Amino acid sequence: KVLGRLACGHITPPNKNDDESKGDGTEKNNDDVLCSEEVHQATLSLITSIGSIGGILEDDEMEDFDDDDDKKEKDDDDKTKTSVIEAARIFCTDQLSRELQFHAEQNLQNVLQLTSFQINLFQNSQMGTLFRPVRIDNSAKADTEKKIHKGRQTEEEEWELQMKKELAAKKKNKGDDAAGPAAVAPALTKEQLEEVREQDKERQILHRLVENLYPYSLKAMRVLIASDIEIGNGCLSILGPIVMRATIVSSSSTTAEKALFQQPLPQIHKCNRLTLEALAACVYEIEESLARALCQALILSCSPSNNASKAAIAIANADNDGSPSVPSHTSTIKTTQQLQLQQFSSGWSIIALPCPCLSASQVVTELEDFGDVLSSDSYGFCLPLLCATLTGPRTPFMGCAEVVLTLLERHAATSVPWCKDMASAILEFLKHDRSQSVTSPTVLETLVACYSALGEQQEQQEGKRMISTAMLAPLMDYSIHPGRHCRLGCMKAITALAMSSPSVPAMLKRNPLVENRIWVNCFAPEENVRTEARKAWRIIMGGDEEDDSLAPPSVLYAIPLLPLLSHEDLTISQAAAAANAAAMALHNNKMMERNLTKLCATYIENYPTENTAQEGADKKTPSGLSAMEAPAAATSKATTATKQKKSTSNLTKGLRKTV
C-alpha cells in the first residue's frame, strides 16, 4: 500500500480512512499532500528494481562439482534465490498491480465526474482571477447555420465579410492603445474576492487530479510493466481492464466524453493511449512492433457498456468531416450499417469492426502464426478483438472467421473463465449468413468445445462448482432466438456439457430455466433442433434413447413457459404452445386446472381493446411537441398497439394450440 500510494503521488501513509474512501470510490483525505518529484522518481526506481528481480527466469544450467558440500551449498543458494524471485514476482503481479489499479480506478471516476464548468475553470483561467463561463448566443448560432444551409456565399461576399472583421479588429486595438493605463480592470467586490478564493481552491484540486494524480498512477503502471516483459504480461489481467476502459472512453465513446478527453484534457487522453500501448507490448506472443496495431484494434472493438448504443450510433454516423472524431480508417462505415452490440463481462460492449480493418488483420494473423496456446493473460487481453471479429454481418478481413474460430477452439481447454464471452461471440456469429461458409472448424464444433472444456473442468474440481449461471446465460438467451442455427448450437452445447461430467446433469436439472429452454425446443418445428433437444432432455432428465416418450418436466414448468406464448416470433410461440400442451397432459392433476386458469387470465389481461390503435393514431398533438414531432409520436403509439396486437395474436394461437 505504501509503495503504491507513493507511486501514485500520495505522501500520506494509509490509515483507517482508506477503507472509508474505498467504499464510495472517492478520497476523503482531500488535504492529502503530493509527494515531491524526487520521492516519486525514487519510488518508480524501486519498482523497476523489484520488477527486474521478479522477472528473472530460472536457468537450468548444471555445473559439475567435485565436492558434495559445494553442491549442497549451491542447492541452498538456488532455493533462496528462487524464493526471492517468486516473492518479487507475486508482489509485482498481484499486490502492487492491484494497488495501482485501485488508484487508477479512483482517479478515472473523479475525472469522469468533472463538469464543463470545472474543465473551463482549469483550462481557461489563471490563479487569482475571477472566472465567468462564456455564454453562447444560440440565436446568433442558429442564424449562422441558416445562412450556411441556405447556400454557399460567393467569393465577393466572403471577401467583404473578411474585410469587415479585420476593420473591426483594428478599431478595437486602437481603442485599447488610446485607453492606455486607464483601461484597468474594475475593482472586485468583497463577494467576488471570496468567489476568487473559492475558485483558486478548486483550481488546485483540479490541477492535482489532472496534472499529478491521474498521470502518476498511469506512469507507475508503465514503469511496472516496463521493468520486465514477464512481469508486464502477468499484470495484464489486473491492469488491462481499467486501462482499456479509460482508453475506450477517451477514444471511441460518445461525443461528450470525446470532448472531455480529447480536446480540453488531451494530456489524459495521451496517458491512456501510452499505457494501453505499453500493455499491448507485453503480449509477447506477437511482435512488439504490432503493439500499436493491437491497441488500435482493441479500441475499435469495444465501447463502454453504459453508452454502447450511443457509441454505435456515433460511429455509424461518422462522416469524413471528423464529427464525431473516430480513427481515420473507420470513416468508410456507411450510415446505414447497423453495428451489432454484445455485452462483455469486463464492463464494456463489443461492437463490429469496420470493414476493412487492417490493424485487426495484422494482429489476428500474428496470433495464428504463433501456432501455440497463448498465456492466459495474453489471451484474456486479446479476447475482445477476437470476439469483435465475429460480431456483425460484415467480414472485417478475408478469412477472419476461420482463423478466429481456430484460435477459440485451441484455447477452449485453458480459457474456462472466459467461456461466457466466447459463447456469446460464437452465438452472435451464428445469427449471420457468413457463419455458414465456415467449414474448418465449424462454428458448432467450436461452441461445443467451449462447453465440453467447462464440464471437464467441473469434473476435476471436486466439490467446487465451476458452472455458474452467468456461463449458461448465452445458451439461455439464444435458445429462444428465431434463428434455427442459434437454437441448434445451444442444444448441442447443453448436450456436450451434460455428457462431459457425471455431476453436470443433476446440476442442470435443478435449474428451471435450463429445463424450460430444452423443453420448448423439444417441440421446435425444425427436425434437427427437436432431435438434439430431446437428446439433451433424456441425458439430463433421464429416459431411454430408443423410446420416443419424454420424461415430464417439473411441476413449476408453467412459470417460465407462459411468457414464451406471446413471443414475437411465431416459431417460438408455437413451440411454447406445443410444449405447454404436452406438459399439461403429463401433469393431469390440479396443476393442470391452475395453469389453464392462469393462461386464460393472462390472455384476457393482455387482449387490447378494439380502438387501441385508432386512439394512438387520432390522439391530438400533446403540448410541448412540435408539428413535426406529433406525427412521429402518434406513429410510435400506433406501432406499439400493433405490436401488442401481434403479441396477443400469437398468444391466441398458443392458447388454441394448448387446448
WOHUHU-V932384 format. One record per run of one state. SS is the DSSP state (a for helix, b for strand, c for the rest). FROM is the first residue (numbers start at 1). TO is the last residue. Records with the same first field share a line. If there is no record, write none. Layout:
SS=FROM-TO, FROM-TO
This chain:
c=1-1, 8-9, 11-16, 25-33, 35-36, 55-67, 113-115, 124-137, 151-154, 183-189, 228-228, 235-235, 252-254, 265-265, 281-287, 317-327, 331-340, 344-347, 352-357, 371-375, 390-399, 411-415, 431-432, 438-442, 461-468, 479-483, 501-503, 510-511, 522-526, 542-556, 567-569, 587-589, 607-611, 619-626, 659-659
a=2-7, 17-24, 37-54, 68-112, 116-123, 138-150, 155-182, 190-227, 229-234, 236-251, 255-264, 266-280, 288-301, 305-316, 328-330, 358-370, 376-389, 400-410, 416-430, 433-437, 443-460, 469-478, 484-500, 504-509, 512-521, 527-541, 557-566, 570-586, 590-606, 612-618, 627-658
b=10-10, 34-34, 302-304, 341-343, 348-351
